[in-house]
Amino acid sequence: MSLTPEMKARRAQEILIDDVFLEVVENAKSSLVAQWSLTELNDMTTRESLYHQCRGLDEVLRHLRTLINDWTVDKKRKKKMRT
């Protein structure tokens, strides 16, 4: 079954306000930053990997917010067209 944009946006909102999800993301980010701070300056491979993992988490959050924002804009646009 394919989800509608509204269903996706509502699910994304549920995820973004879920305390367990937010805690997991925050703990993961904190762990990555801690690991990064303990690396040697010349260990570029590890440092870049940790950086990209952190950016990946940010990207997941951004995509969830985008689902919500896109649906909100679409809903407002449809409402405006009806009036």
C-alpha positions as a printed Julia matrix, in Angstrom:
83×3 Matrix{Float64}:
   0.0    0.0    0.0
   1.35   3.36  -1.0
   1.15   6.12   1.57
  -0.32   9.48   0.66
   1.71  12.66   1.25
  -0.54  13.41   4.23
   0.04   9.98   5.76
   3.79  10.34   5.29
   3.77  13.82   6.82
   1.74  12.7    9.82
   4.04   9.71  10.37
   7.11  11.94  10.03
   5.65  14.27  12.66
   5.03  11.34  15.0
   8.63  10.24  14.57
  10.03  13.72  15.18
   8.17  14.08  18.47
   8.92  10.54  19.65
  11.07  10.81  22.78
  12.79   7.47  22.21
  13.7    8.37  18.61
  15.0   11.77  19.66
  17.03  10.25  22.48
  18.56   7.66  20.14
  19.52  10.33  17.61
  20.99  12.58  20.3
  22.94   9.71  21.85
  24.25   8.64  18.45
  25.37  12.2   17.64
  27.02  12.59  21.03
  28.84   9.31  20.58
  30.06  10.28  17.12
  31.31  13.66  18.34
  33.05  12.02  21.3
  34.72   9.45  19.03
  35.74  12.21  16.6
  37.29  14.28  19.4
  39.42  11.31  20.46
  40.9   10.69  17.02
  44.35  11.82  16.03
  44.45  14.89  13.81
  46.16  12.93  11.04
  43.54  10.11  11.11
  41.58  11.68   8.27
  39.78   8.5    7.24
  38.24   7.91  10.65
  37.47  11.59  11.21
  35.77  11.91   7.84
  33.78   8.72   8.41
  32.52   9.97  11.77
  31.7   13.37  10.27
  29.71  11.76   7.46
  27.83   9.53   9.9
  26.81  12.6   11.88
  25.75  14.38   8.7
  23.73  11.29   7.76
  21.71  11.6   10.95
  21.1   15.28  10.18
  19.99  14.31   6.68
  17.42  11.82   8.02
  15.96  14.54  10.26
  15.92  16.98   7.35
  14.05  14.52   5.14
  11.44  13.97   7.83
  10.96  17.73   8.22
  10.73  18.1    4.45
   7.86  15.58   4.29
   5.97  17.69   6.82
   6.77  21.02   5.18
   5.9   19.84   1.68
   2.54  18.51   2.82
   1.79  21.69   4.78
   2.53  23.88   1.77
   0.49  21.63  -0.51
  -2.44  21.69   1.93
  -2.34  25.51   2.09
  -2.08  25.75  -1.7
  -5.13  23.49  -2.17
  -7.09  25.43   0.43
  -6.26  28.69  -1.31
  -7.36  27.31  -4.68
 -10.77  26.36  -3.26
 -11.46  29.89  -2.06
